[in-house]
Amino acid sequence: MKKLLFLLFCLTMLSGFSQEKKAKIAFKKTEIDYGTINKNSDGTRVFEFTNTGEAPLIIDRVKSSCGCTVPSKPTQPIMPGKSDKIVVRYNTHRVGPFRKTITVYSNATNGVVILKIKGKVIDPNAVNLSRKKANSPVLK
């Protein structure tokens, strides 16, 4: 009888541990399209998220795929039901299309989340040589 009670006690304890409360991170969107933007314009965008879990959410680190993209993360734990943001700053000094990823590491059940940014940087002051040639007079 004692062995049976001990076994039931152990099973109860194990089931209690398996139902540990966890954090869960839910982003409003995981991709931001900058569209077409001008060279040297504001490259800052915000990824908003909510802790939909039952434990405090801790963002361990946020890493970008290259040095032209600088992310910043919250420094304090995000309590259940609360929201916060990850700010991403892309260096718009480079002209041309871009696609970058930002990896978010946390204590959430979905511990690694990949965020994406994309767009195209143009230089409105650059001379369009094909247009200039089309408008040039023909010399004989």
N, CA and C atoms as a LAMMPS dump frame, in Angstrom:
ITEM: TIMESTEP
0
ITEM: NUMBER OF ATOMS
420
ITEM: BOX BOUNDS ff ff ff
-5.0000000000000000e+02 5.0000000000000000e+02
-5.0000000000000000e+02 5.0000000000000000e+02
-5.0000000000000000e+02 5.0000000000000000e+02
ITEM: ATOMS id mol type element x y z
1 1 1 N 0.824 -1.189 0
2 1 2 C 0 0 0
3 1 3 C 0.872 1.26 0
4 2 1 N 1.93 1.238 0.823
5 2 2 C 2.824 2.385 0.873
6 2 3 C 3.491 2.608 -0.486
7 3 1 N 3.85 1.507 -1.155
8 3 2 C 4.488 1.62 -2.466
9 3 3 C 3.528 2.238 -3.478
10 4 1 N 2.273 1.873 -3.404
11 4 2 C 1.277 2.414 -4.305
12 4 3 C 1.081 3.915 -4.067
13 5 1 N 1.003 4.32 -2.823
14 5 2 C 0.869 5.743 -2.499
15 5 3 C 2.101 6.525 -2.949
16 6 1 N 3.276 5.942 -2.749
17 6 2 C 4.514 6.587 -3.176
18 6 3 C 4.538 6.741 -4.696
19 7 1 N 4.108 5.713 -5.418
20 7 2 C 4.062 5.752 -6.877
21 7 3 C 3.079 6.836 -7.353
22 8 1 N 1.906 6.925 -6.739
23 8 2 C 0.944 7.963 -7.097
24 8 3 C 1.502 9.36 -6.811
25 9 1 N 2.214 9.516 -5.71
26 9 2 C 2.828 10.788 -5.367
27 9 3 C 3.868 11.182 -6.419
28 10 1 N 4.682 10.241 -6.844
29 10 2 C 5.707 10.504 -7.86
30 10 3 C 5.073 10.895 -9.192
31 11 1 N 4.031 10.192 -9.594
32 11 2 C 3.355 10.518 -10.849
33 11 3 C 2.723 11.904 -10.79
34 12 1 N 2.172 12.274 -9.66
35 12 2 C 1.584 13.597 -9.489
36 12 3 C 2.647 14.679 -9.6
37 13 1 N 3.794 14.444 -8.992
38 13 2 C 4.886 15.412 -9.044
39 13 3 C 5.414 15.56 -10.472
40 14 1 N 5.561 14.453 -11.178
41 14 2 C 6.069 14.511 -12.551
42 14 3 C 5.102 15.242 -13.474
43 15 1 N 3.814 15.02 -13.297
44 15 2 C 2.846 15.713 -14.146
45 15 3 C 2.834 17.207 -13.837
46 16 1 N 3.106 17.566 -12.613
47 16 2 C 3.196 18.978 -12.242
48 16 3 C 4.375 19.653 -12.901
49 17 1 N 5.505 18.971 -12.997
50 17 2 C 6.689 19.539 -13.637
51 17 3 C 6.507 19.662 -15.142
52 18 1 N 5.779 18.754 -15.747
53 18 2 C 5.606 18.8 -17.194
54 18 3 C 4.678 19.939 -17.615
55 19 1 N 3.926 20.503 -16.691
56 19 2 C 3.026 21.599 -17.002
57 19 3 C 3.612 22.942 -16.567
58 20 1 N 4.925 23.043 -16.627
59 20 2 C 5.617 24.274 -16.254
60 20 3 C 5.174 25.419 -17.159
61 21 1 N 4.989 26.586 -16.583
62 21 2 C 4.567 27.747 -17.362
63 21 3 C 5.718 28.223 -18.235
64 22 1 N 5.391 28.579 -19.463
65 22 2 C 6.406 29.01 -20.436
66 22 3 C 5.986 30.331 -21.07
67 23 1 N 6.983 31.041 -21.573
68 23 2 C 6.731 32.256 -22.345
69 23 3 C 6.517 31.868 -23.802
70 24 1 N 5.815 32.716 -24.533
71 24 2 C 5.631 32.504 -25.971
72 24 3 C 5.63 33.878 -26.639
73 25 1 N 6.407 33.999 -27.702
74 25 2 C 6.523 35.275 -28.4
75 25 3 C 5.695 35.226 -29.685
76 26 1 N 4.845 36.243 -29.869
77 26 2 C 3.994 36.33 -31.061
78 26 3 C 4.198 37.699 -31.697
79 27 1 N 4.756 37.718 -32.913
80 27 2 C 4.998 38.962 -33.629
81 27 3 C 3.77 39.35 -34.444
82 28 1 N 3.507 40.656 -34.546
83 28 2 C 2.412 41.135 -35.411
84 28 3 C 2.726 40.785 -36.851
85 29 1 N 3.982 41.002 -37.269
86 29 2 C 4.45 40.56 -38.576
87 29 3 C 5.916 40.183 -38.462
88 30 1 N 6.316 39.239 -39.286
89 30 2 C 7.707 38.776 -39.25
90 30 3 C 8.492 39.253 -40.463
91 31 1 N 7.846 40.026 -41.342
92 31 2 C 8.539 40.586 -42.5
93 31 3 C 8.072 42.013 -42.727
94 32 1 N 9.045 42.891 -42.98
95 32 2 C 8.739 44.287 -43.303
96 32 3 C 9.325 44.588 -44.668
97 33 1 N 8.464 45.113 -45.546
98 33 2 C 8.886 45.512 -46.885
99 33 3 C 9.039 47.03 -46.882
100 34 1 N 10.26 47.492 -47.031
101 34 2 C 10.521 48.929 -47.071
102 34 3 C 9.984 49.55 -48.364
103 35 1 N 9.782 48.726 -49.378
104 35 2 C 9.397 49.25 -50.682
105 35 3 C 10.614 49.903 -51.319
106 36 1 N 10.383 50.942 -52.115
107 36 2 C 11.478 51.696 -52.717
108 36 3 C 11.697 52.952 -51.895
109 37 1 N 12.906 53.108 -51.365
110 37 2 C 13.231 54.261 -50.523
111 37 3 C 14.467 54.963 -51.072
112 38 1 N 14.602 56.234 -50.732
113 38 2 C 15.73 57.028 -51.202
114 38 3 C 16.992 56.744 -50.395
115 39 1 N 18.114 56.9 -51.049
116 39 2 C 19.419 56.764 -50.406
117 39 3 C 19.494 57.745 -49.236
118 40 1 N 20.072 57.297 -48.137
119 40 2 C 20.265 58.076 -46.905
120 40 3 C 18.963 58.462 -46.204
121 41 1 N 17.847 57.81 -46.54
122 41 2 C 16.596 58.081 -45.826
123 41 3 C 16.572 57.267 -44.529
124 42 1 N 15.532 57.471 -43.739
125 42 2 C 15.41 56.775 -42.454
126 42 3 C 15.185 55.281 -42.689
127 43 1 N 16.115 54.458 -42.223
128 43 2 C 16.017 53.011 -42.397
129 43 3 C 15.526 52.287 -41.157
130 44 1 N 14.921 53.01 -40.234
131 44 2 C 14.464 52.408 -38.982
132 44 3 C 13.043 51.861 -39.133
133 45 1 N 12.871 50.616 -38.715
134 45 2 C 11.552 49.976 -38.714
135 45 3 C 11.386 49.235 -37.39
136 46 1 N 10.132 48.896 -37.04
137 46 2 C 9.833 48.286 -35.746
138 46 3 C 9.037 46.998 -35.931
139 47 1 N 9.498 45.937 -35.274
140 47 2 C 8.763 44.675 -35.191
141 47 3 C 8.118 44.624 -33.808
142 48 1 N 6.791 44.62 -33.758
143 48 2 C 6.08 44.562 -32.486
144 48 3 C 5.729 43.122 -32.145
145 49 1 N 5.808 42.791 -30.862
146 49 2 C 5.472 41.438 -30.418
147 49 3 C 4.782 41.483 -29.067
148 50 1 N 4.138 40.355 -28.732
149 50 2 C 3.446 40.2 -27.45
150 50 3 C 3.87 38.875 -26.834
151 51 1 N 4.013 38.868 -25.521
152 51 2 C 4.254 37.62 -24.796
153 51 3 C 2.895 36.979 -24.555
154 52 1 N 2.558 35.961 -25.338
155 52 2 C 1.265 35.284 -25.215
156 52 3 C 1.346 34.06 -24.303
157 53 1 N 2.486 33.883 -23.652
158 53 2 C 2.663 32.753 -22.749
159 53 3 C 2.234 33.092 -21.339
160 54 1 N 2.666 32.24 -20.401
161 54 2 C 2.276 32.401 -19.002
162 54 3 C 3.445 32.708 -18.085
163 55 1 N 4.628 32.92 -18.656
164 55 2 C 5.828 33.236 -17.876
165 55 3 C 6.505 34.449 -18.495
166 56 1 N 7.372 35.136 -17.749
167 56 2 C 8.089 36.281 -18.31
168 56 3 C 8.94 35.863 -19.515
169 57 1 N 8.926 36.718 -20.533
170 57 2 C 9.688 36.49 -21.758
171 57 3 C 11.002 37.25 -21.669
172 58 1 N 12.091 36.551 -21.937
173 58 2 C 13.413 37.181 -21.922
174 58 3 C 14.033 37.025 -23.3
175 59 1 N 14.322 38.152 -23.95
176 59 2 C 15.009 38.146 -25.237
177 59 3 C 16.504 38.068 -24.929
178 60 1 N 17.116 36.93 -25.246
179 60 2 C 18.534 36.739 -24.952
180 60 3 C 19.424 37.576 -25.858
181 61 1 N 19.184 37.465 -27.165
182 61 2 C 19.963 38.239 -28.128
183 61 3 C 19.21 38.332 -29.442
184 62 1 N 19.619 39.33 -30.222
185 62 2 C 19.051 39.562 -31.543
186 62 3 C 20.238 39.772 -32.473
187 63 1 N 20.284 38.973 -33.54
188 63 2 C 21.446 38.984 -34.43
189 63 3 C 20.989 39.224 -35.865
190 64 1 N 21.703 40.12 -36.581
191 64 2 C 21.358 40.382 -37.979
192 64 3 C 22.294 39.611 -38.898
193 65 1 N 21.862 39.468 -40.159
194 65 2 C 22.637 38.699 -41.125
195 65 3 C 23.843 39.463 -41.668
196 66 1 N 23.908 40.787 -41.429
197 66 2 C 25.087 41.54 -41.856
198 66 3 C 25.209 42.815 -41.033
199 67 1 N 26.346 43.477 -41.174
200 67 2 C 26.618 44.677 -40.396
201 67 3 C 25.835 45.901 -40.835
202 68 1 N 25.167 45.833 -41.983
203 68 2 C 24.388 46.976 -42.471
204 68 3 C 23.028 47.063 -41.788
205 69 1 N 22.69 46.059 -40.992
206 69 2 C 21.415 46.016 -40.278
207 69 3 C 21.709 45.905 -38.786
208 70 1 N 21.234 46.888 -38.01
209 70 2 C 21.518 46.903 -36.578
210 70 3 C 20.204 46.788 -35.804
211 71 1 N 19.989 45.649 -35.124
212 71 2 C 18.762 45.497 -34.319
213 71 3 C 19.021 45.881 -32.857
214 72 1 N 17.961 46.288 -32.167
215 72 2 C 18.051 46.518 -30.725
216 72 3 C 16.873 45.812 -30.062
217 73 1 N 17.113 45.293 -28.865
218 73 2 C 16.123 44.47 -28.176
219 73 3 C 15.764 45.06 -26.82
220 74 1 N 14.656 44.628 -26.254
221 74 2 C 14.31 45.053 -24.89
222 74 3 C 15.32 44.486 -23.893
223 75 1 N 15.616 45.242 -22.866
224 75 2 C 16.579 44.783 -21.855
225 75 3 C 15.895 44.15 -20.648
226 76 1 N 14.615 44.435 -20.452
227 76 2 C 13.872 43.897 -19.314
228 76 3 C 12.972 42.748 -19.755
229 77 1 N 12.635 41.82 -18.845
230 77 2 C 11.675 40.759 -19.185
231 77 3 C 10.311 41.352 -19.542
232 78 1 N 9.627 40.695 -20.46
233 78 2 C 8.291 41.122 -20.875
234 78 3 C 7.307 40.175 -20.195
235 79 1 N 6.451 40.726 -19.389
236 79 2 C 5.517 39.928 -18.61
237 79 3 C 4.412 39.366 -19.511
238 80 1 N 3.75 38.279 -19.065
239 80 2 C 2.662 37.686 -19.857
240 80 3 C 1.593 38.716 -20.202
241 81 1 N 1.183 38.719 -21.472
242 81 2 C 0.156 39.644 -21.936
243 81 3 C 0.683 41.019 -22.341
244 82 1 N 1.942 41.304 -22.049
245 82 2 C 2.52 42.613 -22.371
246 82 3 C 3.202 42.574 -23.738
247 83 1 N 3.371 43.753 -24.316
248 83 2 C 3.979 43.881 -25.635
249 83 3 C 5.245 44.717 -25.561
250 84 1 N 6.076 44.566 -26.558
251 84 2 C 7.303 45.363 -26.68
252 84 3 C 7.698 45.355 -28.151
253 85 1 N 8.919 45.778 -28.452
254 85 2 C 9.328 45.888 -29.845
255 85 3 C 10.82 45.613 -30.015
256 86 1 N 11.153 45.22 -31.229
257 86 2 C 12.542 45.094 -31.662
258 86 3 C 12.707 46.116 -32.78
259 87 1 N 13.636 47.036 -32.57
260 87 2 C 13.881 48.102 -33.532
261 87 3 C 15.027 47.669 -34.436
262 88 1 N 14.82 47.822 -35.754
263 88 2 C 15.83 47.436 -36.738
264 88 3 C 16.193 48.674 -37.55
265 89 1 N 17.499 48.935 -37.663
266 89 2 C 17.968 50.074 -38.44
267 89 3 C 18.814 49.571 -39.603
268 90 1 N 18.311 49.764 -40.821
269 90 2 C 19.061 49.379 -42.027
270 90 3 C 19.805 50.6 -42.543
271 91 1 N 21.074 50.405 -42.952
272 91 2 C 21.902 51.481 -43.474
273 91 3 C 21.501 51.745 -44.925
274 92 1 N 20.782 52.828 -45.164
275 92 2 C 20.276 53.145 -46.502
276 92 3 C 21.31 53.879 -47.357
277 93 1 N 22.56 53.849 -46.974
278 93 2 C 23.619 54.479 -47.759
279 93 3 C 23.943 53.65 -49.007
280 94 1 N 23.66 52.363 -48.948
281 94 2 C 23.935 51.466 -50.073
282 94 3 C 22.754 51.463 -51.045
283 95 1 N 23.038 51.679 -52.325
284 95 2 C 21.997 51.692 -53.349
285 95 3 C 21.794 50.281 -53.889
286 96 1 N 20.537 49.915 -54.111
287 96 2 C 20.213 48.622 -54.688
288 96 3 C 19.227 47.863 -53.831
289 97 1 N 18.8 46.698 -54.322
290 97 2 C 17.855 45.88 -53.563
291 97 3 C 18.543 45.228 -52.36
292 98 1 N 17.76 44.93 -51.329
293 98 2 C 18.308 44.251 -50.148
294 98 3 C 17.282 43.292 -49.571
295 99 1 N 17.805 42.237 -48.957
296 99 2 C 17.04 41.238 -48.202
297 99 3 C 17.91 40.832 -47.027
298 100 1 N 17.44 41.064 -45.83
299 100 2 C 18.22 40.753 -44.633
300 100 3 C 17.346 39.988 -43.639
301 101 1 N 18.005 39.213 -42.79
302 101 2 C 17.284 38.491 -41.738
303 101 3 C 17.801 38.932 -40.378
304 102 1 N 16.904 38.892 -39.413
305 102 2 C 17.212 39.196 -38.021
306 102 3 C 16.737 37.995 -37.229
307 103 1 N 17.636 37.382 -36.471
308 103 2 C 17.297 36.197 -35.686
309 103 3 C 17.122 36.602 -34.227
310 104 1 N 15.967 36.239 -33.659
311 104 2 C 15.634 36.568 -32.269
312 104 3 C 15.724 35.294 -31.436
313 105 1 N 16.557 35.327 -30.401
314 105 2 C 16.725 34.196 -29.478
315 105 3 C 16.102 34.561 -28.138
316 106 1 N 15.231 33.678 -27.621
317 106 2 C 14.56 33.963 -26.347
318 106 3 C 14.293 32.674 -25.578
319 107 1 N 13.702 32.833 -24.396
320 107 2 C 13.328 31.684 -23.573
321 107 3 C 11.925 31.174 -23.907
322 108 1 N 11.33 31.658 -24.981
323 108 2 C 9.971 31.267 -25.361
324 108 3 C 9.94 29.83 -25.87
325 109 1 N 8.753 29.257 -25.897
326 109 2 C 8.602 27.898 -26.433
327 109 3 C 9.018 27.859 -27.894
328 110 1 N 8.754 28.938 -28.618
329 110 2 C 9.249 29.103 -29.984
330 110 3 C 10.508 29.972 -29.901
331 111 1 N 11.545 29.443 -29.282
332 111 2 C 12.745 30.177 -28.869
333 111 3 C 13.513 30.923 -29.933
334 112 1 N 13.493 30.481 -31.18
335 112 2 C 14.209 31.173 -32.256
336 112 3 C 13.194 31.61 -33.305
337 113 1 N 13.151 32.92 -33.566
338 113 2 C 12.24 33.472 -34.562
339 113 3 C 13.066 34.249 -35.581
340 114 1 N 12.772 34.043 -36.863
341 114 2 C 13.463 34.735 -37.942
342 114 3 C 12.577 35.878 -38.44
343 115 1 N 13.111 37.091 -38.4
344 115 2 C 12.434 38.257 -38.942
345 115 3 C 13.13 38.639 -40.248
346 116 1 N 12.39 39.243 -41.173
347 116 2 C 12.971 39.599 -42.473
348 116 3 C 12.638 41.038 -42.836
349 117 1 N 13.611 41.681 -43.482
350 117 2 C 13.372 42.989 -44.076
351 117 3 C 13.805 42.922 -45.532
352 118 1 N 13.14 43.713 -46.366
353 118 2 C 13.508 43.754 -47.778
354 118 3 C 13.097 45.096 -48.345
355 119 1 N 13.678 45.427 -49.479
356 119 2 C 13.335 46.677 -50.132
357 119 3 C 14.355 47.017 -51.189
358 120 1 N 14.286 48.259 -51.655
359 120 2 C 15.215 48.728 -52.676
360 120 3 C 15.553 50.181 -52.377
361 121 1 N 16.848 50.468 -52.338
362 121 2 C 17.327 51.828 -52.103
363 121 3 C 17.719 52.415 -53.453
364 122 1 N 17.198 53.607 -53.731
365 122 2 C 17.544 54.287 -54.986
366 122 3 C 18.19 55.634 -54.667
367 123 1 N 18.95 56.142 -55.614
368 123 2 C 19.565 57.46 -55.475
369 123 3 C 18.851 58.403 -56.442
370 124 1 N 17.973 59.276 -55.939
371 124 2 C 17.219 60.155 -56.831
372 124 3 C 18.109 61.19 -57.519
373 125 1 N 19.312 61.395 -57.016
374 125 2 C 20.226 62.368 -57.605
375 125 3 C 21.121 61.76 -58.679
376 126 1 N 21.068 60.459 -58.833
377 126 2 C 21.906 59.812 -59.841
378 126 3 C 21.364 60.129 -61.232
379 127 1 N 22.267 60.264 -62.168
380 127 2 C 21.874 60.554 -63.539
381 127 3 C 21.502 59.249 -64.215
382 128 1 N 20.343 59.221 -64.834
383 128 2 C 19.902 58.04 -65.557
384 128 3 C 20.448 58.132 -66.976
385 129 1 N 21.515 57.393 -67.263
386 129 2 C 22.192 57.488 -68.552
387 129 3 C 21.317 57.046 -69.713
388 130 1 N 20.471 56.058 -69.526
389 130 2 C 19.611 55.603 -70.625
390 130 3 C 18.6 56.677 -70.99
391 131 1 N 18.081 57.394 -70.018
392 131 2 C 17.136 58.476 -70.291
393 131 3 C 17.858 59.633 -70.986
394 132 1 N 19.08 59.924 -70.525
395 132 2 C 19.842 61.019 -71.101
396 132 3 C 20.164 60.735 -72.569
397 133 1 N 20.518 59.484 -72.886
398 133 2 C 20.823 59.116 -74.26
399 133 3 C 19.579 59.213 -75.138
400 134 1 N 18.444 58.837 -74.622
401 134 2 C 17.197 58.86 -75.402
402 134 3 C 16.805 60.285 -75.74
403 135 1 N 17.094 61.24 -74.878
404 135 2 C 16.722 62.631 -75.094
405 135 3 C 17.798 63.443 -75.824
406 136 1 N 18.943 62.859 -76.087
407 136 2 C 20.036 63.569 -76.759
408 136 3 C 19.716 63.777 -78.229
409 137 1 N 20.094 64.949 -78.778
410 137 2 C 19.885 65.159 -80.212
411 137 3 C 20.86 64.308 -81.025
412 138 1 N 20.459 63.914 -82.183
413 138 2 C 21.3 63.104 -83.049
414 138 3 C 22.203 64.047 -83.849
415 139 1 N 23.502 63.802 -83.757
416 139 2 C 24.465 64.64 -84.47
417 139 3 C 24.937 63.94 -85.728
418 140 1 N 25.06 64.695 -86.82
419 140 2 C 25.539 64.119 -88.084
420 140 3 C 26.842 64.725 -88.476
